[in-house]
Amino acid sequence: AQSVSQHNHHVILSEAASLELGCNYSYGGTVNLFWYVQYPGQHLQLLLKYFSGDPLVKGIKGFEAEFIKSKFSFNLRKPSVQWSDTAEYFCAVNRVSGGYNKLIFGAGTRLAVHP
Amino acid sequence: DTEVTQTPKHLVMGMTNKKSLKCEQHMGHRAMYWYKQKAKKPPELMFVYSYEKLSINESVPSRFSPECPNSSLLNLHLHALQPEDSALYLCASNPGGLSNEQFFGPGTRLTVL
């Protein structure tokens, strides 16, 4: 069965530290990959997405992610985090099932950034 | 209009009540979704509607009844819920075709007493 694994469940950083959140998926076909962010008390927002082309994708708020097909990975990075980046981050893989799009989410990584 | 709206934002109901959640989008998207999200967990897919027809039901109990009156509206009718059904219910839409990006609404936070 297809799954999405986020290795870090809880990450604590100081402001200006660099961030890398891991995401691995288990699906051998063509994949569409996403990172969503959920700020405290708010709804899911799309950070970035990969469909095809350049494996290094840039998203909003200075985030980027790199798709490495050979490693089945789509890790999220940010060179310097801010307190406002405190949120839950979800990696997701799109799967086509019966002709319909389904998003499979990872368990999420809770990021806390201290001033 | 580039957003998905959901009403109400919060809902408290008893186990014998009947209530409905509403989702609306005016982006012309042809696929709409209901997700359930428990605290500190990822969203879990419940239903998928494509061109106003129910396409996927992820083995959701019958006390949850979806309805798609038209291409812009998606309802979730609730009846005889249990306390463990308390969660954030998210609606999403997708343009369909080659685009797999889903646009999420803010959710309805449901508490079942």
Interface residues (C-beta under 8 A of the other chain):
Chain A: N32 F34 Y36 Q42 H43 L44 Q45 L46 K49 F51 E88 F90 N94 S97 G98 G99 Y100 N101 K102 L103 F105 G106 A107 G108 R110
Chain B: A31 K40 K41 P42 P43 E44 L45 V48 S50 S55 I56 L90 N94 G96 N100 E101 Q102 F103 F104 G105 P106 G107
